[in-house]
Amino acid sequence: MRGRPVWDAPRVRGLRRHLCLTQQELADELGTRQQTISEWERGLYRPRGASARLLTLVAERADFAYEATPGEGEESHAP
């Protein structure tokens, strides 16, 4: 089963740049504020819940490569 990505600052910034969007444009796409995107990119907060799931959907549709980690309730099959 595929894990969920940890949306830390470098991944959020990387996804936004991969999409060629400004912070404001990504905020508009996600239905949030530009300040929120800035806080995620500076590592003040991490996207959680619906925001994290939405980022994952956007990333998958955009063929954005990220390392997924096991999600809650999922087992890691790594040695």
Salt bridges, closest charged atoms under 4 A:
ASP8 OD2 - ARG11 NH1 3.92
GLU41 OE1 - ARG13 NE 3.95
GLU41 OE2 - ARG16 NE 2.45
GLU60 OE2 - ARG2 NH1 3.39
